[in-house]
């Protein structure tokens, strides 16, 4: 599917999305000699072939299938965001979500699924697909739970009878092919394939197996609203690596692939297996500690005590660590943990599970040495009943760190097929054009012209020098922020603290 013409059409569509995002007047749009809509035909074929292969248990060339599905997801995502054919919004969003889902990119699939306006769905098979995604991502249906396959999945999650579920899928597939509607064939085939993917990633089936615990042990988890029904690729990686059974590990996961849920499952498995009662999560930033504390409070019952140590170098941890037998989750920064250990090494023995988030801090110039010393302290005092898990982005020397930390008693959990959330990186030039690059490409992906207009400012008071806006990089950052904030949060990076005051004065209209 990846040829020069289709690639060019996809770039045009991505450019159109950015033209709309940056509010470039349509009269200033460049001429697009190819029609992106022509991509709909090969993408429909790709998704259909993939669904058919899943349903008939055919082997696909993983590399080729992933590349083609990646094109499909990019196309439908961009086609939906451009809003050029609003009447097809549900079709675009569900097709894009399906492509992401078949790639095991459940996070991006969920994002697109949430954009679907269910009132635009008119086909029963398409509505069934929508409800399947709803069940997979939220644990409940939105409007219609009467579909046989939807009910079958709910039953499967309770009794684990996969053969019964697959028989219902087989009968449904025979039913849709007895109809005379190509649209029903297309969406129905996808429904069957998505059901199979859901059954293969079922948390109720996999978690007991990965943790070597009976399903009865996990019932207390599945009764909670925050429990998950579907294991993402990152959580499968944690399970396959036997980390839910207490294995020491370094887990390499990119951003946006379900890392927080993986941390929750590691702690849940420790509590349910009764391997320990105290877990400590270490994160490098105070703001990140706040987020983790909030997430843990949502994930665990009130019987589990969740506390966050202050950054102040004071003894606010003594009562929490010693003489307390209740289940606890503690959160702190590396600096505070270093202070605790220097205060009394006895505290090392009171913890059952250490989880270090963002542990690629080994490579941090300012804090890396402190971080390494802290890990060394834990390494020297680690006893067999304790578990140490380091969560990180990609570390160039991860194998060496695993060997240094654990010897033969640890594992490096890494899967190259788990990709981070797609990002588009743009650079503005002096001609008011934004040039976009994707991390996977060495060459420019596409560009967007006329992204800002320079305006002459009215002189104030005794000013004589002509002023324009925007006239430098800081001005352009404010210009783009004013446009992009309408779609969500925007961050501006300052290379130096002294720039803050100057930029905020401009925001307030002070020169």
C-alpha positions as CSV (number, residue, x, y, z in Angstrom):
1,X,0.0,0.0,0.0
2,X,2.9,2.3,0.6
3,X,3.6,3.8,-2.8
4,X,4.5,7.3,-3.9
5,X,1.0,8.3,-4.9
6,X,-0.8,7.0,-1.8
7,X,1.9,8.5,0.4
8,X,1.6,11.9,-1.3
9,X,-2.2,11.8,-0.9
10,X,-1.8,11.0,2.8
11,X,0.6,14.0,3.2
12,X,-1.9,16.3,1.6
13,X,-4.6,15.2,4.0
14,X,-2.3,15.7,7.0
15,X,-1.5,19.2,5.7
16,X,-5.2,20.0,5.4
17,X,-5.7,19.1,9.0
18,X,-3.0,21.6,10.1
19,X,-4.3,24.3,7.7
20,X,-7.5,24.1,9.6
21,X,-5.8,23.9,13.0
22,X,-3.8,27.0,12.3
23,X,-6.8,28.8,10.8
24,X,-5.2,29.5,7.5
25,X,-7.8,31.0,5.2
26,X,-8.9,28.6,2.5
27,X,-8.0,31.0,-0.3
28,X,-4.4,30.8,0.8
29,X,-4.3,27.0,0.7
30,X,-1.9,25.4,-1.8
31,X,-3.3,23.5,-4.7
32,X,-3.7,19.7,-4.1
33,X,-3.4,17.9,-7.4
34,X,-4.5,14.5,-5.9
35,X,-7.7,13.7,-4.2
36,X,-7.2,12.2,-0.8
37,X,-10.6,10.5,-1.0
38,X,-9.1,8.0,-3.5
39,X,-7.2,6.5,-0.5
40,X,-10.6,5.3,0.9
41,X,-10.6,2.3,-1.4
42,X,-7.2,0.7,-0.6
43,X,-7.7,1.4,3.1
44,X,-11.1,-0.3,3.2
45,X,-9.4,-3.3,1.4
46,X,-6.6,-3.4,3.9
47,X,-8.9,-3.4,6.9
48,X,-11.1,-6.0,5.4
49,X,-8.2,-8.3,4.6
50,X,-6.8,-7.9,8.1
51,X,-10.3,-8.7,9.6
52,X,-10.7,-11.7,7.4
53,X,-7.2,-13.0,8.3
54,X,-8.0,-12.7,12.1
55,X,-11.4,-14.4,11.6
56,X,-9.9,-17.3,9.6
57,X,-6.7,-17.6,11.7
58,X,-4.5,-16.8,8.7
59,X,-0.9,-15.8,9.2
60,X,-0.1,-12.2,8.1
61,X,3.3,-10.8,7.4
62,X,3.5,-8.7,10.6
63,X,5.8,-6.0,9.2
64,X,3.7,-5.5,6.1
65,X,0.4,-5.7,7.9
66,X,1.6,-3.2,10.6
67,X,2.8,-0.7,7.9
68,X,-0.5,-0.9,5.9
69,X,-2.6,-0.6,9.1
70,X,-0.5,2.4,10.1
71,X,-1.3,4.1,6.8
72,X,-5.0,3.3,7.3
73,X,-5.0,4.8,10.9
74,X,-3.2,7.9,9.7
75,X,-5.6,8.4,6.8
76,X,-8.8,7.9,8.8
77,X,-7.5,10.0,11.7
78,X,-6.7,12.8,9.4
79,X,-9.9,12.5,7.4
80,X,-11.9,12.7,10.6
81,X,-10.0,15.7,12.0
82,X,-10.3,17.7,8.7
83,X,-14.1,17.5,9.0
84,X,-14.5,17.9,5.2
85,X,-17.1,15.2,5.0
86,X,-19.0,15.5,8.3
87,X,-21.6,13.0,7.1
88,X,-18.9,10.3,7.2
89,X,-17.4,11.3,10.6
90,X,-18.6,8.0,12.3
91,X,-17.3,5.9,9.4
92,X,-13.9,7.6,9.5
93,X,-13.6,7.5,13.3
94,X,-14.6,3.8,13.6
95,X,-12.5,2.8,10.6
96,X,-9.5,4.6,12.2
97,X,-10.2,3.1,15.6
98,X,-10.3,-0.4,14.0
99,X,-7.0,0.1,12.3
100,X,-5.4,1.2,15.6
101,X,-7.1,-1.7,17.4
102,X,-5.7,-4.3,15.0
103,X,-2.2,-2.8,15.6
104,X,-2.7,-3.4,19.3
105,X,-2.6,0.4,19.8
106,X,-5.7,0.4,22.1
107,X,-5.0,3.9,23.4
108,X,-5.3,5.7,20.0
109,X,-8.3,3.5,19.2
110,X,-10.0,4.7,22.3
111,X,-9.3,8.3,21.5
112,X,-10.9,8.0,18.0
113,X,-13.8,5.9,19.3
114,X,-14.7,8.6,21.9
115,X,-15.1,11.1,19.0
116,X,-17.9,9.1,17.4
117,X,-21.4,10.7,17.4
118,X,-23.6,7.6,17.9
119,X,-26.5,9.4,16.4
120,X,-24.8,9.3,13.1
121,X,-24.7,5.5,13.1
122,X,-27.4,3.9,11.0
123,X,-26.1,0.4,10.3
124,X,-26.6,-2.3,12.9
125,X,-23.2,-3.9,12.4
126,X,-21.6,-0.5,12.8
127,X,-23.5,0.2,16.0
128,X,-22.5,-3.3,17.3
129,X,-18.8,-2.4,16.7
130,X,-19.3,0.9,18.5
131,X,-20.8,-0.9,21.5
132,X,-17.9,-3.5,21.4
133,X,-15.4,-0.7,21.7
134,X,-17.4,0.8,24.5
135,X,-17.4,-2.5,26.4
136,X,-13.7,-2.9,25.8
137,X,-12.7,0.6,26.8
138,X,-15.2,1.4,29.6
139,X,-16.7,-1.9,30.7
140,X,-20.2,-0.9,29.7
141,X,-22.3,-0.2,26.6
142,X,-23.5,3.3,25.7
143,X,-26.9,2.8,24.2
144,X,-27.6,-0.7,23.0
145,X,-26.5,-3.8,24.9
146,X,-28.9,-6.2,23.2
147,X,-26.4,-7.3,20.5
148,X,-25.7,-11.1,20.8
149,X,-22.0,-10.7,20.6
150,X,-21.9,-7.9,23.2
151,X,-23.8,-10.1,25.6
152,X,-21.5,-13.0,24.7
153,X,-18.4,-11.1,25.7
154,X,-19.9,-10.0,29.0
155,X,-20.7,-13.7,29.7
156,X,-17.2,-14.7,28.5
157,X,-15.6,-12.3,31.0
158,X,-17.5,-14.0,33.8
159,X,-17.1,-17.7,32.9
160,X,-14.0,-17.8,30.6
161,X,-15.7,-20.1,28.1
162,X,-13.8,-19.0,25.0
163,X,-15.2,-21.9,22.8
164,X,-18.7,-20.7,23.4
165,X,-17.8,-17.2,22.5
166,X,-16.1,-18.3,19.3
167,X,-19.1,-20.4,18.3
168,X,-21.3,-17.3,18.6
169,X,-18.8,-15.3,16.5
170,X,-19.0,-18.0,13.8
171,X,-22.8,-18.0,13.7
172,X,-22.8,-14.2,13.5
173,X,-20.4,-14.3,10.6
174,X,-22.6,-16.7,8.8
175,X,-25.5,-14.4,9.4
176,X,-23.9,-11.3,8.0
177,X,-22.8,-13.0,4.9
178,X,-26.4,-14.2,4.3
179,X,-27.4,-10.6,3.8
180,X,-27.0,-8.6,0.6
181,X,-25.5,-5.5,2.1
182,X,-21.8,-4.8,1.4
183,X,-21.8,-2.4,4.2
184,X,-23.0,-5.1,6.6
185,X,-20.4,-7.4,5.3
186,X,-17.6,-4.9,5.9
187,X,-18.7,-3.8,9.4
188,X,-19.8,-7.3,10.4
189,X,-16.4,-8.8,9.5
190,X,-14.8,-6.2,11.6
191,X,-17.1,-7.0,14.5
192,X,-16.1,-10.6,14.5
193,X,-12.4,-9.8,14.3
194,X,-12.5,-7.2,17.1
195,X,-14.4,-9.7,19.2
196,X,-11.5,-12.2,18.7
197,X,-8.9,-9.6,19.6
198,X,-10.9,-8.7,22.8
199,X,-11.1,-12.4,23.7
200,X,-7.3,-12.8,23.3
201,X,-6.6,-9.8,25.4
202,X,-9.2,-10.4,28.2
203,X,-7.9,-9.2,31.6
204,X,-10.1,-11.8,33.3
205,X,-8.4,-14.6,31.5
206,X,-4.8,-13.3,31.4
207,X,-4.3,-11.7,34.8
208,X,-4.8,-15.0,36.8
209,X,-2.5,-16.8,34.4
210,X,0.2,-14.1,34.5
211,X,0.1,-13.8,38.3
212,X,-0.2,-17.5,38.9
213,X,-3.3,-16.8,41.1
214,X,-6.9,-18.2,40.9
215,X,-9.5,-16.0,39.3
216,X,-11.2,-15.9,42.7
217,X,-8.3,-13.9,44.0
218,X,-8.8,-11.3,41.4
219,X,-12.6,-10.9,41.9
220,X,-12.0,-8.0,44.4
221,X,-10.1,-6.2,41.6
222,X,-12.7,-6.8,38.9
223,X,-15.5,-5.6,41.2
224,X,-14.0,-2.1,41.1
225,X,-15.1,0.5,38.5
226,X,-11.4,1.3,37.8
227,X,-10.6,-2.3,36.8
228,X,-9.7,-2.9,33.2
229,X,-11.2,-5.5,30.9
230,X,-8.6,-5.4,28.2
231,X,-4.8,-5.8,28.7
232,X,-2.9,-3.4,26.5
233,X,0.4,-4.5,24.9
234,X,2.3,-2.9,27.8
235,X,0.4,-4.8,30.4
236,X,0.8,-8.1,28.5
237,X,4.6,-7.4,28.4
238,X,4.6,-7.0,32.2
239,X,2.6,-10.3,32.6
240,X,4.7,-12.3,30.2
241,X,7.8,-11.2,32.0
242,X,6.5,-12.7,35.2
243,X,6.6,-9.3,37.0
244,X,3.2,-10.0,38.4
245,X,4.7,-13.0,40.1
246,X,7.3,-10.9,41.9
247,X,10.2,-10.9,39.3
248,X,12.7,-8.0,39.6
249,X,12.8,-6.1,36.3
250,X,13.5,-3.1,34.2
251,X,10.4,-2.4,32.0
252,X,11.0,-0.2,28.9
253,X,7.8,1.5,27.8
254,X,7.3,4.6,25.7
255,X,4.9,7.4,26.8
256,X,1.2,6.9,26.4
257,X,1.0,3.1,26.3
258,X,-0.7,2.3,29.6
259,X,2.2,2.5,32.0
260,X,0.2,3.7,35.0
261,X,-2.2,0.7,34.7
262,X,0.8,-1.6,34.6
263,X,2.0,-0.1,37.9
264,X,-1.4,-0.7,39.4
265,X,-1.4,-4.3,38.3
266,X,2.0,-5.0,39.8
267,X,0.9,-3.6,43.1
268,X,-2.5,-5.4,43.0
269,X,-0.7,-8.8,42.3
270,X,1.6,-8.3,45.3
271,X,-1.4,-7.6,47.6
272,X,-3.5,-10.4,46.2
273,X,-0.7,-12.9,46.4
274,X,0.1,-11.7,49.9
275,X,3.8,-11.3,49.1
276,X,3.8,-7.9,50.9
277,X,1.8,-5.0,52.2
278,X,4.0,-1.9,51.4
279,X,4.7,-0.5,48.0
280,X,6.8,2.6,47.3
281,X,6.5,4.5,44.0
282,X,9.4,6.9,43.2
283,X,8.9,9.6,40.6
284,X,11.3,12.4,39.6
285,X,8.9,15.4,39.8
286,X,6.6,16.6,42.5
287,X,3.8,17.1,39.9
288,X,4.2,13.5,38.7
289,X,4.0,12.3,42.3
290,X,0.7,14.2,42.6
291,X,-0.7,12.5,39.5
292,X,0.4,9.1,40.6
293,X,-1.1,9.6,44.1
294,X,-4.4,10.6,42.6
295,X,-4.4,7.6,40.2
296,X,-3.6,5.2,43.0
297,X,-6.5,6.6,45.1
298,X,-8.8,5.9,42.2
299,X,-7.5,2.4,41.6
300,X,-7.4,1.0,45.2
301,X,-10.1,0.7,47.9
302,X,-10.1,2.8,51.0
303,X,-8.6,0.0,53.0
304,X,-5.3,0.6,51.2
305,X,-3.5,3.6,52.8
306,X,-2.1,5.9,50.1
307,X,0.3,8.7,51.2
308,X,2.7,11.1,49.5
309,X,5.8,12.2,51.4
310,X,6.6,15.9,51.3
311,X,9.7,17.2,49.6
312,X,10.8,18.9,52.8
313,X,13.7,17.2,54.5
314,X,11.9,16.3,57.7
315,X,10.9,13.1,59.4
316,X,7.3,12.9,58.2
317,X,7.8,9.2,57.2
318,X,8.5,7.4,60.5
319,X,5.0,6.5,61.5
320,X,4.1,5.4,57.9
321,X,7.0,3.0,57.5
322,X,7.5,1.4,60.9
323,X,5.0,-0.5,63.1
324,X,2.3,-0.3,60.5
325,X,1.0,-3.6,59.1
326,X,-1.8,-2.2,56.8
327,X,-1.6,-2.2,53.1
328,X,0.2,0.9,52.0
329,X,1.2,2.7,48.8
330,X,3.8,5.5,49.4
331,X,4.9,8.0,46.8
332,X,8.0,10.3,46.9
333,X,10.8,11.8,44.9
334,X,14.3,10.3,44.7
335,X,15.7,13.1,46.9
336,X,13.2,12.4,49.7
337,X,13.9,8.7,49.5
338,X,17.7,9.3,49.7
339,X,17.1,11.4,52.8
340,X,15.0,8.6,54.4
341,X,17.7,6.0,53.8
342,X,20.4,8.3,55.1
343,X,18.3,8.9,58.2
344,X,18.1,5.2,59.0
345,X,18.9,2.2,56.7
346,X,16.4,0.1,58.6
347,X,13.6,1.6,56.5
348,X,15.0,-0.3,53.5
349,X,13.7,-3.6,55.1
350,X,10.2,-2.3,55.8
351,X,9.3,-2.0,52.1
352,X,8.1,-5.0,50.0
353,X,8.0,-3.4,46.5
354,X,9.9,-0.6,44.9
355,X,8.7,0.9,41.7
356,X,10.8,3.6,40.1
357,X,9.0,5.6,37.4
358,X,10.9,7.5,34.7
359,X,14.0,5.6,35.7
360,X,15.9,6.8,32.6
361,X,17.0,9.5,35.0
362,X,20.3,7.5,35.0
363,X,21.1,9.6,31.9
364,X,20.1,12.9,33.6
365,X,23.2,15.2,33.8
366,X,22.1,17.0,37.0
367,X,20.4,14.2,39.0
368,X,21.7,11.0,37.4
369,X,24.6,10.5,39.9
370,X,22.2,10.9,42.9
371,X,19.8,8.5,41.2
372,X,22.5,5.9,40.6
373,X,23.6,6.1,44.3
374,X,20.1,5.7,45.5
375,X,19.6,2.6,43.3
376,X,22.9,1.3,44.6
377,X,21.7,1.7,48.2
378,X,18.6,-0.3,47.4
379,X,20.6,-3.0,45.5
380,X,22.9,-3.6,48.4
381,X,20.1,-3.9,50.9
382,X,17.6,-5.8,48.8
383,X,16.5,-9.1,50.3
384,X,14.8,-12.0,48.4
385,X,11.3,-11.2,49.6
386,X,11.5,-7.6,48.1
387,X,10.8,-6.7,44.5
388,X,12.4,-3.9,42.5
389,X,10.9,-2.7,39.2
390,X,12.3,0.2,37.2
391,X,9.9,1.7,34.6
392,X,11.6,3.7,31.9
393,X,11.7,4.9,28.4
394,X,14.4,3.3,26.2
395,X,17.7,3.0,28.0
396,X,20.7,2.4,25.7
397,X,22.5,0.2,28.2
398,X,19.4,-1.5,29.8
399,X,20.9,-5.0,29.5
400,X,24.0,-3.9,31.5
401,X,21.9,-2.2,34.1
402,X,19.7,-5.4,34.6
403,X,22.9,-7.5,35.0
404,X,24.4,-5.0,37.4
405,X,21.2,-4.7,39.5
406,X,19.9,-8.3,39.5
407,X,22.5,-10.6,38.2
408,X,20.6,-13.7,36.9
409,X,17.5,-12.9,39.1
410,X,16.1,-10.1,37.0
411,X,14.6,-9.5,33.6
412,X,14.5,-6.8,30.9
413,X,11.0,-6.4,29.7
414,X,11.0,-4.8,26.3
415,X,9.0,-5.1,23.1
416,X,10.0,-3.1,20.0
417,X,6.5,-3.4,18.5
418,X,5.0,-1.2,21.4
419,X,5.1,2.2,19.9
420,X,4.6,5.6,21.6
421,X,1.7,7.8,20.9
422,X,2.2,9.3,17.4
423,X,3.7,12.8,17.4
424,X,4.1,15.4,14.6
425,X,6.9,17.8,15.1
426,X,6.9,21.1,13.2
427,X,9.6,23.7,12.7
428,X,8.7,27.2,11.5
429,X,10.9,29.0,9.0
430,X,11.3,32.7,8.0
431,X,8.7,32.3,5.3
432,X,5.9,31.6,7.8
433,X,5.8,27.9,6.9
434,X,5.7,25.0,9.3
435,X,7.6,22.0,8.2
436,X,6.5,18.7,9.9
437,X,8.6,15.6,10.5
438,X,7.6,12.3,12.0
439,X,10.0,10.4,14.2
440,X,10.0,7.4,11.9
441,X,10.9,9.4,8.8
442,X,14.2,11.0,7.9
443,X,12.6,13.3,5.3
444,X,10.0,16.0,5.7
445,X,6.5,14.6,6.0
446,X,4.6,17.7,4.9
447,X,4.5,21.5,5.3
448,X,1.9,24.2,6.1
449,X,2.2,27.6,4.5
450,X,1.0,31.0,5.7
451,X,0.7,30.0,9.3
452,X,0.9,33.5,10.7
453,X,0.4,37.1,9.6
454,X,2.7,40.0,10.7
455,X,0.8,43.0,11.9
456,X,2.0,46.6,12.5
457,X,1.3,47.7,16.1
458,X,-0.1,51.0,17.2
459,X,2.5,53.2,18.8
460,X,2.0,54.0,22.5
461,X,2.9,57.2,24.3
462,X,6.2,58.6,23.1
463,X,7.1,55.5,21.0
464,X,8.6,56.4,17.6
465,X,10.1,53.1,16.5
466,X,7.8,50.9,14.4
467,X,6.8,47.7,16.0
468,X,5.4,44.5,14.6
469,X,3.8,41.3,15.9
470,X,5.1,38.6,15.7
471,X,8.6,39.7,15.1
472,X,10.7,37.0,16.9
473,X,10.4,33.4,18.2
474,X,8.8,34.4,21.4
475,X,6.1,36.3,19.6
476,X,5.5,33.4,17.3
477,X,5.1,31.1,20.2
478,X,2.4,33.5,21.7
479,X,0.7,33.8,18.2
480,X,0.5,30.0,17.8
481,X,-0.6,29.6,21.4
482,X,-3.5,32.0,20.9
483,X,-4.7,29.8,18.0
484,X,-4.0,26.4,19.4
485,X,-5.4,26.9,22.9
486,X,-8.9,26.7,21.4
487,X,-8.4,23.0,20.9
488,X,-6.8,22.2,24.2
489,X,-3.8,22.9,26.5
490,X,-0.7,24.5,25.1
491,X,2.8,24.7,26.7
492,X,5.6,27.2,25.9
493,X,9.1,26.2,26.6
494,X,11.4,28.9,28.1
495,X,15.2,28.3,27.8
496,X,15.9,30.6,30.7
497,X,13.8,31.7,33.7
498,X,14.4,35.4,33.0
499,X,12.4,35.2,29.8
500,X,9.2,34.4,31.8
501,X,8.6,38.0,32.9
502,X,9.0,39.4,29.4
503,X,6.6,37.0,27.9
504,X,4.0,37.4,30.5
505,X,4.2,41.2,30.1
506,X,3.4,40.7,26.4
507,X,0.5,38.5,27.3
508,X,-0.9,41.3,29.4
509,X,-0.3,43.8,26.7
510,X,2.6,45.6,28.5
511,X,5.7,46.5,26.4
